[in-house]
């Protein structure tokens, strides 16, 4: 991943408030996962599932990140 994109993702992660919008958390978690930053993707995806538990994509992405993390250990 390009350094500028990685830097932007890191800044977004630091700036994200604890009580955030489910869509923002989902999008950030998904971007982090796509960037291969699985450990960092878990937090935003967990927040997305808590904020909107009926949104299946958040659960799918969170479970996928957990599975990939287990494989990479």
LINDACOR-V378373 format. One record per residue. N is the residue number from 1. SS is DSSP state (@ for helix, = for strand, . for the rest). PSI is psi in whole degrees, -180 to 180 (none if undefined). Layout:
n	ss	psi
N	SS	PSI
N	SS	PSI
This chain:
n	ss	psi
1	.	143
2	.	143
3	@	-37
4	@	-40
5	@	-44
6	@	-42
7	@	-42
8	@	-41
9	@	-43
10	@	-43
11	@	-40
12	@	-41
13	@	-43
14	@	-34
15	@	-15
16	.	125
17	.	162
18	.	-44
19	.	97
20	.	172
21	.	139
22	@	-38
23	@	-41
24	@	-46
25	@	-43
26	@	-48
27	@	-43
28	@	-46
29	@	-41
30	@	-43
31	@	-43
32	@	-42
33	@	-43
34	@	-27
35	.	-2
36	.	12
37	.	66
38	@	-42
39	@	-38
40	@	-24
41	@	-25
42	@	-48
43	@	-55
44	@	-38
45	@	-36
46	@	-41
47	@	-38
48	@	-42
49	@	-33
50	@	-39
51	@	-34
52	.	79
53	.	-18
54	.	0
55	.	102
56	@	-29
57	@	-36
58	@	-46
59	@	-44
60	@	-48
61	@	-39
62	@	-46
63	@	-36
64	@	-44
65	@	-43
66	@	-45
67	@	-45
68	@	-40
69	@	-39
70	@	-38
71	@	-38
72	@	-9
73	.	none
